[in-house]
Amino acid sequence: MTGRILGLIVEYNPLHNGHIYHIEKAKELVNPDYTIAVMSGHFMQRGEPSVIDKWTRARWALASGMDLVVEIPVAFSLQSAPYFAKGATSLLERLIPDGTLVFGSEEGDINTLTELASLIEKKKETFKSSPDKLFPEELENFILNSVDEEEKRKYSGILSKSNNILGVNYIISLQGSSWKTKTIKRVISDYKEREIKHEKIASATSLRCALEKGENISDLVPEYVNRDLERGNPVFQKDFYSLWIFALNSMNKSLSFFQGKGGIINHLKKVISQGLKFEEFMKKIQVKQYTLTRLQRMLWYVILDFKEGENQEFIEKGPLYARILGYRKSRESLLRVIKKTSSIPLIYDISKANTILKKYYGNKKQLMNIAINQINLDKRATLLYYLPQLNENPEYLNQDYAMKCVVI
């Protein structure tokens, strides 16, 4: 018996009062025996670095009520919504065969989102291109043009909201699974808000903007989060600008990066060659054909050396290991449960990862090689994350090996 499992897919960039609300409401819905968070590491789904390192954020998650925190490999965390959802939900499924995923959404009604997810799956064969390659408004327009007036009113505007898009893709990814889905309506703030508009709850985006300006956010985050942010050295997109310049100017034109063929790479190279300040560069790269989030992800793909062929293998095979970032000592029994139920190897110590993967996959050489490539990409992502900080903190060079699993 595994007991009732609550699964959350999170970034906590940073963890704030809205997340606490989500955790509390999710536990009320499920009444779980155990709560598992699968969490993005150092790079987020919308193409931004985490404001603080993944081990600190894992500790926040545990302090907020998680029993176990597992890292979503960067091969899946730094992806468009369909691939991100597929990777994150696959990680949950492979850890434990059944449970309930609870996610936040602007819509707040699981039945409506489930109906829309089923409609997308039903209609996808008639799309001009794969749903993951369409702009959200293109996908919504296609769906709305294929339904009656009542359904148009019901579904209109849903796919214009970031968390609805992710939620629909979670549902699609878990179709046919033993995992169930529930949703909680987001309260007060919109994810895209860049200014703090409310006294107690603000979006992660507005909090990062406030941190970058040096503003006080202590009323909007738990005390332990505020303490770490004040003590730490928050990381922002602009800290990596010089690395982007180098990567784009030195790349081989013949290389094909994931989602980076032809025009998009040439566009980025042309803009970055103009010698602009970071803020000007971010404005000038925005064009009608590509969302800003896709362009931001593309910049990381180039610098991480994330190739098109490599990505196709990752998407096809899914996450091939579960890196444990942290757990609660009092809930250690959950580790014994997933040791029995997990269909992928568990990694607590990155220095032992290759040995564990080779032993686990044995004669399945292709899977072993793909798993090693996935974790090597994670290692490169951690090294990249700390590069701007190495002058003041040279000890961060081998942080993936120095930092151990967080236990509270």
C-alpha positions in Angstrom: 0.0 0.0 0.0 1.4 3.4 -1.0 -1.3 5.5 0.7 -2.9 8.6 -0.8 -0.3 10.5 -2.8 -0.5 14.2 -3.6 1.7 15.4 -6.5 2.6 19.0 -7.2 4.5 20.3 -10.2 6.4 23.5 -9.0 9.1 26.0 -9.6 8.9 28.2 -6.5 10.8 31.0 -8.1 10.5 32.3 -5.4 8.0 30.5 -3.2 5.4 33.0 -2.0 2.1 33.3 -0.1 0.1 32.2 -3.1 2.0 28.9 -3.2 1.3 28.4 0.5 -2.4 28.9 -0.3 -2.1 26.3 -3.1 -0.4 23.8 -0.9 -3.0 24.1 1.9 -5.9 23.9 -0.5 -4.4 20.9 -2.3 -4.0 19.0 1.0 -7.6 19.8 1.9 -8.7 18.3 -1.5 -6.7 15.1 -1.3 -6.0 14.5 2.4 -2.7 12.8 1.4 -0.6 10.4 3.3 2.4 11.8 1.4 3.1 14.9 -0.7 5.6 14.9 -3.5 6.8 17.9 -5.4 8.6 17.6 -8.7 10.5 20.9 -9.1 12.4 22.6 -11.9 16.1 23.0 -11.1 18.0 26.1 -12.1 16.1 27.0 -15.3 12.4 27.5 -15.6 9.7 26.6 -18.1 9.4 30.2 -19.4 13.1 30.5 -20.1 14.4 32.2 -17.0 17.0 31.2 -14.4 15.9 30.5 -10.9 16.2 33.5 -8.6 18.0 31.3 -6.1 19.5 27.8 -6.2 17.5 24.6 -6.4 18.7 23.3 -3.0 17.4 26.4 -1.2 14.1 26.2 -3.1 13.9 22.5 -2.2 14.3 23.4 1.5 11.5 26.0 1.1 9.3 23.3 -0.4 10.0 21.0 2.6 9.4 23.7 5.1 6.1 24.4 3.4 4.7 20.9 3.7 6.3 18.8 1.0 7.6 15.3 2.1 9.8 14.8 -0.9 11.3 17.1 -3.6 12.5 15.6 -6.9 14.2 17.6 -9.6 12.6 17.9 -13.1 15.6 17.4 -15.4 16.4 20.5 -17.4 15.7 18.5 -20.6 12.1 18.9 -19.5 11.9 21.9 -17.3 13.2 24.3 -20.0 10.5 23.4 -22.5 7.2 24.5 -24.1 4.1 23.7 -22.1 3.3 20.3 -23.8 6.9 18.9 -23.3 7.2 20.4 -19.8 3.9 18.8 -18.8 4.8 15.5 -20.4 8.2 15.4 -18.6 6.9 16.5 -15.2 3.9 14.1 -15.2 6.0 11.2 -16.4 8.4 11.8 -13.5 5.5 11.5 -11.1 4.1 8.4 -12.8 7.5 6.7 -12.8 8.1 7.4 -9.1 4.7 6.1 -8.0 2.0 4.4 -10.1 -1.0 6.4 -8.9 -1.9 9.6 -7.0 -3.6 13.0 -7.5 -2.0 15.9 -9.2 -3.3 19.2 -8.0 -2.4 22.3 -10.1 -3.4 26.0 -10.0 -5.3 27.5 -12.8 -7.0 30.7 -13.7 -10.1 28.7 -14.8 -10.5 26.8 -11.5 -12.9 24.2 -12.9 -11.4 20.8 -13.6 -14.3 19.6 -15.7 -14.0 22.5 -18.1 -10.2 22.0 -18.5 -10.7 18.3 -18.9 -13.3 18.8 -21.6 -11.0 21.2 -23.4 -8.1 18.8 -23.1 -10.2 16.0 -24.7 -11.3 18.3 -27.5 -7.7 19.2 -28.3 -6.7 15.5 -28.4 -9.7 14.7 -30.6 -9.0 17.5 -33.0 -5.2 17.4 -33.1 -5.1 15.2 -36.2 -6.7 18.1 -38.2 -4.3 20.8 -37.0 -2.0 22.2 -39.6 1.0 21.5 -37.3 1.6 19.8 -33.9 -0.3 21.5 -31.0 3.0 22.2 -29.3 4.2 24.3 -32.2 1.1 26.6 -32.2 0.8 29.8 -30.4 -1.9 29.5 -27.6 -4.2 31.9 -29.5 -3.8 29.9 -32.7 -4.7 26.7 -30.9 -7.7 28.4 -29.2 -8.9 29.9 -32.5 -8.7 26.5 -34.1 -10.7 24.9 -31.4 -13.3 27.6 -31.2 -13.8 27.5 -34.9 -14.7 23.8 -34.6 -17.4 24.0 -31.9 -20.9 25.5 -31.5 -21.7 28.9 -30.1 -22.3 27.6 -26.5 -18.9 25.8 -26.4 -17.2 28.9 -27.9 -18.5 31.0 -25.0 -17.4 28.3 -22.5 -13.9 27.9 -23.8 -13.1 31.4 -25.0 -10.1 32.9 -23.4 -9.0 29.8 -21.4 -5.9 29.2 -23.5 -4.8 32.8 -23.1 -3.8 32.2 -19.5 -0.5 30.6 -18.6 -1.6 28.2 -15.9 -4.6 27.1 -17.8 -2.3 26.1 -20.7 -0.1 24.1 -18.4 -3.1 22.5 -16.7 -4.7 21.4 -20.0 -1.3 19.9 -20.9 -1.0 18.1 -17.6 -4.5 16.6 -18.2 -3.5 15.5 -21.8 -0.3 14.0 -20.5 -2.1 11.9 -17.9 -4.9 10.6 -20.1 -4.9 6.8 -19.6 -2.9 7.1 -16.4 -3.9 6.0 -12.9 -3.1 9.5 -11.7 -6.1 11.8 -11.2 -6.1 15.6 -11.7 -7.7 18.4 -9.7 -7.3 22.1 -9.9 -7.4 25.1 -7.6 -8.4 28.6 -8.9 -5.5 31.1 -8.7 -6.3 33.9 -6.3 -5.9 37.7 -6.8 -2.7 38.0 -8.9 -2.1 37.0 -12.5 1.2 35.2 -13.4 2.2 37.9 -15.9 1.8 40.8 -13.5 5.1 42.6 -13.3 4.0 45.1 -10.5 3.0 44.2 -7.0 -0.7 45.1 -6.8 -1.9 43.4 -3.6 -0.8 43.4 0.0 -0.5 39.7 0.7 -0.3 37.8 -2.6 1.7 38.6 -5.6 2.9 36.7 -8.7 6.3 35.2 -8.9 7.0 37.5 -11.9 6.3 40.6 -9.9 8.3 39.4 -6.9 11.4 38.8 -9.2 11.0 42.2 -10.6 10.8 43.7 -7.1 13.9 41.8 -6.0 15.8 43.0 -9.1 14.9 46.6 -8.1 16.0 45.9 -4.5 12.4 46.3 -3.1 11.2 44.7 0.1 8.9 41.7 -0.4 8.8 40.4 3.2 5.0 40.7 3.5 4.5 38.5 0.4 6.7 35.5 1.1 7.2 33.2 4.2 9.7 34.4 6.7 12.2 31.7 5.8 12.1 32.6 2.1 12.6 36.3 2.9 15.6 35.4 5.1 17.3 33.3 2.4 16.7 36.0 -0.2 18.2 38.7 2.0 21.2 36.5 2.8 21.7 35.1 -0.6 22.7 36.5 -4.0 19.5 36.5 -6.2 20.2 35.6 -9.8 18.6 37.4 -12.8 18.4 36.9 -16.6 20.7 39.9 -17.2 23.6 38.2 -15.3 24.0 35.9 -18.2 23.9 38.4 -21.1 27.7 38.3 -21.8 27.5 34.5 -22.0 24.7 34.7 -24.5 26.8 37.1 -26.6 29.7 34.8 -26.6 27.6 31.7 -27.3 25.7 33.2 -30.3 28.8 34.8 -31.8 31.0 31.7 -31.6 28.5 29.0 -32.6 29.0 26.9 -35.7 26.4 27.9 -38.3 25.9 24.3 -39.4 24.7 23.2 -35.9 21.0 22.6 -35.4 19.8 23.3 -31.9 16.4 22.2 -30.6 13.8 24.7 -32.0 16.8 26.7 -33.4 16.9 26.0 -37.1 17.4 28.7 -39.6 15.5 32.0 -39.0 15.3 32.0 -35.3 19.1 31.6 -34.8 19.9 34.1 -37.5 17.5 36.6 -35.9 19.1 36.3 -32.5 22.6 36.5 -33.9 21.7 39.6 -35.9 20.2 41.4 -32.9 23.0 40.5 -30.5 25.6 41.7 -32.9 24.3 45.3 -32.6 26.1 45.9 -29.3 22.9 46.6 -27.2 22.4 46.8 -23.5 20.5 43.9 -22.1 17.1 45.6 -21.8 17.4 46.9 -25.4 18.3 43.4 -26.6 15.3 41.8 -24.9 13.0 44.3 -26.6 14.6 43.9 -30.1 14.5 40.1 -30.2 10.7 40.1 -29.9 9.1 39.4 -33.2 5.6 38.2 -34.3 6.7 34.7 -35.3 8.1 33.7 -31.8 6.9 34.2 -28.3 9.4 35.8 -25.9 9.4 32.7 -23.8 10.4 30.6 -26.8 13.2 33.0 -27.7 14.5 32.9 -24.1 14.5 29.1 -24.0 16.3 29.2 -27.4 19.1 31.3 -25.9 19.6 28.7 -23.1 19.6 25.8 -25.7 22.4 27.4 -27.6 24.6 28.0 -24.5 23.8 24.5 -23.0 24.6 22.8 -26.4 21.1 21.3 -26.4 20.8 19.6 -29.9 17.7 18.8 -31.8 18.4 15.1 -32.1 19.2 14.8 -28.4 15.9 16.5 -27.5 13.9 14.1 -29.6 15.4 11.1 -27.7 14.7 12.8 -24.4 11.0 13.5 -25.3 10.5 9.9 -26.6 12.0 8.2 -23.6 11.0 10.7 -20.9 12.9 11.2 -17.6 15.2 8.2 -17.0 16.1 8.9 -13.3 14.8 10.7 -10.3 17.2 13.1 -8.6 16.2 13.5 -5.0 16.8 17.2 -3.9 15.3 16.8 -0.5 13.0 15.0 1.9 11.6 15.3 5.4 13.3 13.0 7.9 10.0 12.4 9.7 8.5 11.1 6.4 11.4 8.8 5.5 8.9 6.0 5.0 8.0 7.5 1.7 11.5 6.8 0.4 11.0 3.1 1.2 7.7 3.3 -0.7 9.2 4.8 -3.9 12.2 2.5 -3.7 9.7 -0.3 -4.4 7.4 1.5 -6.8 9.8 3.6 -8.9 10.4 2.4 -12.5 13.5 4.6 -12.8 16.6 4.8 -10.6 16.8 7.2 -7.6 19.8 9.4 -7.4 20.7 11.2 -4.1 24.4 11.8 -4.9 25.3 13.2 -8.3 28.9 11.8 -8.0 27.4 8.3 -8.1 24.9 9.0 -10.9 26.8 7.4 -13.8 27.5 4.2 -11.8 23.9 4.0 -10.8 22.6 4.5 -14.3 25.0 2.0 -15.8 24.0 -0.6 -13.2 20.3 0.0 -13.5 20.1 0.0 -17.3 22.6 -2.8 -17.7 22.5 -4.2 -21.2 20.0 -1.5 -22.4 22.8 0.5 -23.8 20.7 3.0 -25.6 18.6 3.9 -22.5 21.8 4.1 -20.5 23.4 6.5 -22.9 20.3 8.7 -23.1 20.0 8.8 -19.3 23.7 9.8 -19.0 23.1 12.5 -21.6 20.1 13.8 -19.6 22.1 14.0 -16.4 25.1 15.6 -18.2 22.8 18.3 -19.4 21.7 18.9 -15.8 25.3 19.2 -14.8 26.0 21.7 -17.5 22.9 23.7 -16.4 24.2 23.9 -12.8 27.7 25.0 -14.0 26.1 27.6 -16.2 23.9 28.9 -13.4 26.9 29.6 -11.2 29.3 31.0 -13.8 28.4 34.7 -13.2 29.1 34.1 -9.5 32.4 32.3 -9.7 34.6 35.4 -9.3 33.3 36.1 -5.8 32.5 32.5 -5.0 35.0 30.2 -6.7 33.8 27.3 -4.6 30.6 27.2 -6.6 32.5 25.6 -9.5 31.6 22.1 -8.4 28.3 22.9 -6.6 26.4 19.9 -8.1 28.9 17.7 -6.3 29.4 19.7 -3.1 25.7 20.1 -2.3 24.0 17.1 -0.8 20.4 16.1 -0.6 18.5 18.4 1.8 17.0 16.7 4.8 14.9 18.6 7.4 
